Amino acid sequence: MIFDMIAAAALASTQGSGGETPFTSFDNSIPGWSVVRRPDGCFSYTTGGGPADTSLNIFYKVDEGAAPSLILLFSNESWRLPEESVRGFRIQFVGSDGDWTNLSGDSLQDMGDGDNIGIVSLDFDETAIPLMLTDVVRGTGLNFYRDTGLLDRLLLPNSPAAVGRLLDCVRTVTTQPIATVPTR
C-alpha cells in the first residue's frame, strides 16, 4: 500500500482527474503539492525541497465504521532502512511550536517496481489529527529525526492551502465529521 500511495501521488500529479483507478487527482494547483483521493481517504504529497530530497505524504484515512487516522509517510531513495517498528522519531516544526518527540513508527524498504525507497510511516489517532495538521499549517518547514540524528529538513511552502484542500477532499469521501484547523 505504501509504495502504491507514493506512486499514485507522482502519477496523479501529472494527470488530470478522472479514470477508474483507486487513486484520482483532486487538486494539482497548489505549488509544490498534489492532493489525491482514494476510496478510503485523501493524501497531500510534497517533495519537501530538503537537502536529502525526502518526500512527505500526509494521508487522512477515513474507513467507514472506524475512527479516522492520520498517517505521515516520509520516503527517500537514499535511505536504507531495516523493517522494524521503533520509537525515537521526532518531527520538529519550524515556525510553529510543534515538536513531536519519541514517536513510534515503522521503517521499511519498499522495492516496488524495482525502486528501492526507504520509508518511515508514523500513525496518529483521531485526537492527534487536528494538532498535527495545525502544526503543518503553521510551520514553514520541519526537521525530521531518528533518535538524535537529523534525517532531513523539509520546506512546507503553501502548506495551509495543501491542508485545506486535503480536508476538502476528505469531505468528498466520507460523511464522518473531520478535523478543523486554523489557517496561517
C-alpha positions in Angstrom: 0.0 0.0 0.0 2.7 2.5 0.9 4.6 2.3 -2.4 1.2 2.4 -4.2 0.4 5.7 -2.4 3.8 7.2 -3.3 3.5 6.1 -6.9 -0.1 7.3 -7.1 0.9 10.7 -5.9 3.5 11.0 -8.6 1.1 9.7 -11.2 -1.8 11.9 -10.1 0.4 15.0 -10.1 0.9 14.5 -13.8 -2.7 13.6 -14.8 -6.0 15.3 -14.6 -8.9 14.0 -12.6 -10.9 11.0 -13.8 -10.2 7.4 -14.6 -11.2 4.2 -12.9 -8.2 3.8 -10.7 -8.4 3.7 -6.9 -6.4 7.0 -6.9 -7.6 10.2 -8.6 -6.1 13.6 -8.6 -8.1 16.1 -6.5 -6.0 19.2 -6.8 -2.7 19.9 -8.5 -3.0 23.7 -8.4 -1.0 24.2 -5.2 2.6 24.9 -6.0 4.8 22.1 -4.6 1.8 19.9 -3.5 -0.6 17.4 -5.0 -3.8 16.3 -3.3 -5.0 12.8 -4.3 -8.3 11.0 -3.5 -8.6 7.3 -2.6 -11.8 5.4 -1.7 -10.7 5.4 2.0 -9.4 8.9 2.3 -7.1 11.5 0.8 -3.5 12.5 0.9 -1.4 15.5 0.2 2.1 14.9 -1.3 5.2 17.1 -1.5 8.8 16.5 -2.2 9.7 19.0 0.6 12.7 20.5 -1.1 15.1 19.5 1.6 18.8 18.7 1.0 18.2 14.9 1.1 15.1 15.1 -1.3 12.7 13.5 1.1 9.0 13.2 0.1 6.1 13.6 2.5 2.7 12.0 2.2 0.0 13.2 4.6 -2.7 10.5 4.5 -6.1 11.3 6.2 -7.7 7.8 6.4 -11.5 7.5 6.8 -12.7 4.0 6.7 -16.4 4.0 7.3 -17.2 2.5 10.7 -13.7 3.1 12.1 -12.2 6.2 13.7 -10.2 8.4 11.3 -6.5 8.4 11.4 -3.6 10.3 10.0 -0.5 8.7 8.6 2.6 10.6 7.7 4.9 8.8 5.2 8.4 10.0 4.8 10.3 8.5 1.9 13.7 8.8 0.4 15.6 6.8 -2.2 18.9 7.1 -0.4 17.6 5.7 2.9 18.5 2.0 3.6 16.2 1.0 6.5 15.6 -2.3 8.2 12.0 -3.4 8.5 11.1 -2.7 12.1 8.8 -0.9 14.5 10.8 1.6 16.6 10.4 4.6 18.9 12.6 7.6 18.7 11.3 9.5 15.7 10.9 13.3 16.0 9.1 15.9 13.9 10.2 19.4 14.9 8.3 22.1 13.0 10.0 25.4 12.0 7.8 28.5 12.5 5.4 26.6 14.9 5.5 25.4 18.4 5.0 21.8 17.2 7.7 19.4 18.5 6.6 15.8 18.3 9.1 13.6 20.2 9.7 9.9 20.8 7.2 8.9 18.1 6.7 5.2 17.3 6.9 4.3 13.6 7.5 1.6 11.1 10.5 1.7 8.8 10.8 -0.4 5.7 12.5 -0.7 2.4 10.0 -0.7 -0.4 11.3 -2.4 -3.6 8.1 -2.0 -5.6 8.6 -1.8 -9.4 12.3 -2.1 -9.0 12.7 1.1 -6.9 14.5 1.0 -3.6 12.8 3.5 -1.4 13.4 3.9 2.4 10.1 4.7 4.1 9.1 5.7 7.6 5.4 5.5 8.5 4.1 7.4 11.5 0.4 6.8 12.6 -1.6 9.3 14.6 -5.0 8.6 16.1 -8.2 10.8 15.8 -7.3 13.0 18.7 -3.9 13.9 17.2 -5.2 14.8 13.7 -6.2 18.5 14.3 -3.0 19.1 16.4 -0.7 17.6 13.7 -2.5 19.3 10.8 -2.3 22.7 12.7 1.4 22.3 13.1 1.7 21.5 9.3 -0.4 24.7 8.5 1.6 26.9 10.9 5.0 25.5 10.1 7.2 26.9 7.3 9.2 23.7 7.4 10.1 20.6 9.5 13.1 18.8 10.8 12.7 15.0 10.8 14.9 13.0 13.2 15.6 9.4 14.2 16.9 9.4 17.7 19.3 12.4 17.7 20.2 12.1 14.0 18.7 14.5 11.5 17.3 12.6 8.6 16.2 15.7 6.6 14.8 19.2 6.6 11.7 19.7 4.6 10.2 23.0 3.4 6.4 23.4 3.7 5.5 26.3 1.4 1.8 26.6 0.7 1.0 24.1 3.5 -2.1 26.0 4.6 -3.6 25.6 1.1 -2.5 21.9 0.9 -4.1 21.0 4.2 -7.2 23.0 3.3 -7.6 21.1 0.1 -6.8 17.8 1.9 -9.7 18.4 4.2 -11.9 19.4 1.3 -11.0 16.1 -0.4 -11.8 14.1 2.7 -15.2 15.7 2.9 -15.9 14.1 -0.6 -15.2 10.6 0.6 -16.9 10.4 4.0 -19.9 11.6 5.9 -17.9 11.4 9.2 -17.0 14.7 10.9 -13.5 15.7 10.1 -10.8 17.8 11.8 -10.8 21.5 11.5 -7.6 23.5 11.6 -6.8 27.2 11.7 -5.2 28.9 8.7 -1.8 30.6 8.9 
